[in-house]
Amino acid sequence: MEHPNGDASSSGAAQNGQREDAGEYKLKFCTVCASNQNRSMEGHLRLAEAKFPVISFGTGSLVRLPGPSISEPNVYKFNETSYDSIYRELEAKDPRLYRANGLLNMLDRNRVVKWGPERWQDWQIGRPRVEHKNDQGSDGMEGGIADIVVTCEERCWDAVIDDLLSRGSPLNRPVHVINIDIKDNHEEASVGGKAMVDLANSLNKVASEERAKIGASAFDSATGLGRSGFDERVPDVLAEWQERWPNLPSTWTLAWF
Amino acid sequence: MAAAAPVKTLSVSEQIQQLNGARNLALENAVYYDKIVKGILPIIGPSSPVELRRWGAEFLAESLSTPVLSTRDKENLTVAVLETLRSLVESPNEDPVVLRASVIAAASAYPVIMRWIIHNSYHVESWEHISAIKSSIMRIWDSAATPVRLCCIKFAQRVVLAQTASNGTEQKYNGLDVSLNMIPANHPLLDPRALEAEASGLLDRMLGILQDNSSDALFVDATLNTLSILIRSRPGTSSRITSVVLNFNPLKLANSPMTPKNKVLVRSMEKTTRMLLIHLLKRDQGNPLSGRIQQQIERLMRSRAEIFDDANRKRALAEQPAANYGDAKRQKLEVGVPQLQIPPLPPGPQSLATLFTLTNNVGLQGFDVTQVPAPFAARICVKTLASIDQRILDQAINGIRSRLGAFYVAAAAAAAAAPPPSEQQPAPINAETAPLGIDEDDDDYEPNFYAAEDTEQILNKLDTAPPEKPVGQNTEASATLAALGQFKLPPPPSLDAEAVAKVGQVTASRVFGPLSVLEEPPLRKPKAGINRLAASSYDREAWLTLITRLATRSTAGLEDVNGKVKGEETGDALDRPRMALSNMIREMLYNYVLEDWRRRIEVAVAWLCEEWYNDQLTKRSQIDAPLHYEKWALRLVDGIVSYLTAQDKVLTRFLAEIPELSRALLGRLKSLCSDPTTVQLALTTLLYQVMMRPPVREIALDTVADIWSEYEEARPLAAKYLVKWRPGFIESQTRAMEAGNGDTNMAVAA
């Protein structure tokens, strides 16, 4: 008895040191845009800074970034190219152009958030993400599952839903998929990032409240509100959020992983 | 069981930290799952603290569904946890979080256990456990907390999936491929027909929410999002589910008030339904219902557009303020009149500014218009008024009017402290903006009590409004409003004579403005007969009539009756700018005629007729006013004469039609005879007067005679007429001349 006891307390102390807000309940988020570069990464960073567990993806077939002309985009493969390598390539190609259009700035931000752009369709949902320890927002995402998916464009929402329908929901886990229409430029992405954090905070507040109704006692005394759960309150939160962000039209559904 | 041992001496949070460590181990290496899962089972049972049960149930749900373990690996694990899972599900009044995770775990366990039983029919115990779990879940499906009930739907889906025949198109992983096909017909425990019947019943229960056309978006979405794989890979369910989905109307809720939440719900259900249909159309092209699916998708998109169009449009404008400044690419081109939203005023005293504020933009509301320089503001106003759509202006005016009406009604109601009649209730209350709004809960709507409620609400509003004195006394608001009625324009600056003259000139020139716009009269117009009324046809001719009469009626008061007197007193040089308005108009009329005299000769005739008539009136009334006819007739002839050519028969007509001819007037024709080409014109014109106007025959003949004697070149023609109309004249003249000539001849000879 002695030995494992001491063992446990030491490991407990170590974990305490790692996570100061260990007691606080945090919803897990997943942000999605087309190329996992601008809008989803802005959201990823903002949510991570707000201490939410978060991962991010793109739904496009390839990572597309603006090139010297509209017909010559810079194209990269998902999952195989790091932000850092893209940064270095573009910097070598035409530093003036890519600094002026904000790409280098964006990639510079992205490369400190995580390694590289990931494709939604290639994501094996539920596969542990223990190898992503250095990603921002990885804390809490070890299980590889999110409670809330936030897409940044109707097209991406459609792609996510279609993909989830195709997968056949093997994990049996409900997930709220929320689209926020954000235009694909740096300014709008920044506004969208703020709106995402606002949404995350609002949802998390409700989720914590529901989670705090511990045990059968809460369930017993349940009349109306006591019985409601987090899921039920999501549309309310979203409606209130939409009033606050009328320029970011949203769509929501409850889907399954 | 190393993990279980220390538990008893640790606090719950310490235990959870320890458990998290164990979980991380499993996440890093799936090999540990088996050990860890089995190790934690003793500490997560129904008797453990709720935190541990939550952690445990969630860990079970995660473990049983993890993609890193194969179905075979999971069999072992799943069989091991069944008993614990059963105890959690069956435990009365279990915590919803525990229950939810347990149901998720059970959904993952079900196909795995079924597959296990198919191959290991001796293990009756497992089948008993999972059957008990199933019936517990069926029992709580309708009564548990919402998150649990949602997962019950998913559990039912997994049961249906496992207990119906597959077409083999599903992915072979995570138990999705477990189906009725795998059960041998003679299985000792599993009866395929009974299982299929059970699945059919469960499917009915799942689809019930759609068949009832529920508006509970959460359950509708959750159900719809489980159906895809059933339709695609379980042909036995396919057509049934598809037709239920096709008959489901996700837009039903749109008929109730569109609160922000209802918008979210309607949009969600519509989009989820449509996504499922689009998905089926794409992935399941063999579906015999494809045609209907396509139709339904289009119908949904149309209805959605109708319902949300208005909102989208508004958003589009708010989103793109740049659109107003020529961002043509993003501009929406619309033909319809945009509806102006004029929210009624909140109760309480209002400033004049709020009364007239129509914008919802907070930034604009705060803008102090008085900072704009007045001339600039005036220009903006004029330009805006010139370009604004009349219908929008009307909407705005009516909006303000109803606000004012509402204000007075509310004030009157407060004064009388009596319920106003319901139809007096002012501007409709906008549910989204009214602060003390109508109860938004649609269920409470009782039409019979509607009016009563309204009255009560108004009174409530008035009660809660800041104290207001009756209208008779000076409340802050009525004072500001009353100030409006008493406003007087400052007296205009006094005008001196020159300014009057200048302004008069501008006025006169404006009178001519419409002439260029008015259309030409048709070439042949029906004769209106003797009863026609002048200036009643509103064409160019009518306007000209108006102008000529404006110029020529001294009775209109435009005449400078005392002009002569003043002229004598102050001298011509000073008097000129004071030219009377009528003379200014005459001057312009003259210019107008001369600009294109060949075509405007009729105007000249009409004008001169009016002048002549006016002169007659002046003479008769013996006012000491100047006469104009002669003067202007002479000016007109003088103006025309120098431009006349041999072809200009209008001269003949002009002189024939003007009311009075004088010696001086006809004398002007003489000058034509100095040009051989116009001699004939002049003489024919005179001849016409001689023949057709007996009163002026004599003066016309005198003129001809003058021509005969003054212009050598005109003599033959003039002689011809004179011979006919004044016989003996030439002879007498010739004789007189010969006498005269004789003298001169003699002188020459001498």
Contacts between the chains, C-beta under 8 A, distances in Angstrom:
chain1	res1	chain2	res2	distance
A	1	B	5	6.8
A	1	B	6	6.9
A	1	B	9	7.3
A	4	B	2	6.6
A	4	B	5	6.2
A	4	B	6	4.5
A	5	B	6	5.2
A	5	B	9	6.1
A	5	B	10	7.6
A	8	B	6	5.5
A	8	B	10	6.2
A	8	B	14	6.6
A	8	B	18	5.0
A	9	B	14	7.0
A	11	B	17	7.2
A	11	B	18	6.7
A	11	B	21	5.6
A	12	B	14	5.0
A	12	B	17	4.5
A	12	B	18	6.6
A	15	B	17	5.0
A	15	B	20	6.9
A	15	B	21	7.1
A	16	B	17	7.5
A	22	B	17	7.6
A	23	B	13	7.4
A	124	B	67	5.5
A	125	B	67	7.3
A	126	B	62	7.6
A	126	B	65	6.1
A	126	B	66	5.7
A	126	B	67	5.0
A	127	B	66	7.8
A	127	B	67	5.4
A	127	B	68	6.1
A	128	B	27	3.7
A	128	B	28	7.0
A	128	B	66	7.7
A	128	B	68	6.8
A	130	B	24	7.2
A	130	B	27	5.2
A	130	B	28	4.8
A	142	B	23	7.9
A	142	B	24	6.4
A	142	B	27	5.2
A	143	B	27	6.8
A	143	B	62	5.8
A	145	B	62	7.5
A	158	B	275	6.5
A	158	B	278	7.9
A	161	B	225	7.7
A	161	B	272	7.6
A	161	B	275	4.8
A	161	B	279	7.7
A	162	B	275	6.7
A	162	B	278	7.5
A	162	B	279	5.3
A	162	B	282	7.6
A	164	B	225	7.1
A	165	B	225	6.9
A	165	B	228	3.9
A	165	B	229	7.7
A	165	B	275	7.3
A	165	B	276	6.7
A	165	B	279	4.7
A	166	B	228	7.4
A	166	B	279	7.4
A	166	B	283	6.7
A	167	B	171	7.4
A	168	B	170	6.0
A	168	B	171	6.4
A	168	B	176	5.0
A	168	B	228	7.0
A	168	B	229	3.7
A	168	B	233	7.6
A	169	B	154	7.2
A	169	B	157	7.9
A	169	B	225	7.3
A	169	B	226	6.5
A	169	B	229	7.2
A	170	B	65	6.9
A	170	B	67	7.6
A	170	B	171	7.6
A	170	B	173	6.5
A	170	B	174	3.3
A	170	B	175	7.0
A	170	B	176	5.5
A	171	B	65	4.3
A	171	B	67	7.9
A	171	B	108	7.2
A	171	B	174	7.2
A	172	B	61	7.8
A	172	B	65	6.2
A	172	B	104	5.0
A	172	B	107	3.9
A	172	B	108	5.4
A	172	B	151	7.2
A	172	B	154	4.9
A	172	B	155	7.4
A	172	B	158	6.6
A	173	B	61	7.3
A	173	B	65	7.0
A	173	B	104	5.9
A	174	B	147	7.5
A	174	B	150	5.6
A	174	B	151	6.7
A	174	B	154	7.3
A	174	B	222	6.7
A	211	B	97	6.6
A	213	B	96	7.9
A	214	B	50	5.4
A	214	B	95	6.6
A	215	B	50	4.5
A	215	B	95	4.8
A	216	B	92	7.8
A	216	B	93	3.5
A	216	B	94	6.6
A	216	B	95	6.2
A	218	B	95	7.9
A	219	B	93	5.8
A	219	B	94	7.8
A	219	B	95	6.7
A	219	B	96	6.0
A	219	B	145	6.8
A	220	B	93	5.9
A	222	B	145	7.3
A	227	B	145	5.2
A	227	B	146	7.2
A	228	B	145	7.4
A	228	B	146	6.0
A	229	B	96	6.2
A	229	B	100	7.8
A	229	B	145	4.9
A	229	B	146	4.4
A	229	B	147	3.7
A	229	B	148	7.5
A	230	B	147	6.2
A	231	B	146	5.7
A	231	B	147	5.0
A	231	B	150	5.9
A	231	B	218	5.9
A	232	B	146	4.3
A	232	B	147	7.7
A	232	B	218	6.0
A	234	B	218	7.7
A	235	B	217	6.4
A	235	B	218	7.2
A	235	B	261	5.7
A	235	B	264	4.8
A	235	B	265	5.8
A	235	B	268	7.2
A	236	B	261	5.9
A	238	B	264	5.2
A	239	B	259	7.4
A	239	B	260	3.9
A	239	B	261	4.0
A	239	B	263	7.1
A	239	B	264	4.8
A	240	B	260	7.3
A	242	B	260	6.0
A	242	B	263	7.6
A	242	B	264	6.8
A	243	B	260	5.6
A	246	B	315	6.8
A	246	B	318	6.7
A	247	B	315	6.9
A	247	B	318	6.3
A	247	B	319	5.2
A	249	B	312	7.9
A	249	B	315	6.4
A	250	B	264	7.4
A	251	B	267	5.9
A	251	B	268	6.7
A	251	B	271	5.4
A	252	B	264	6.1
A	252	B	267	7.8
A	252	B	268	4.9
A	253	B	221	4.6
A	253	B	225	6.7
A	253	B	268	5.3
A	253	B	271	6.7
A	253	B	272	4.5
A	253	B	275	7.7
A	254	B	150	7.0
A	254	B	218	5.8
A	254	B	221	4.4
A	254	B	222	4.8
A	254	B	225	6.8
A	255	B	221	7.4
A	255	B	225	4.5
A	256	B	154	6.2
A	256	B	222	7.6
A	256	B	225	5.5
A	256	B	226	6.2
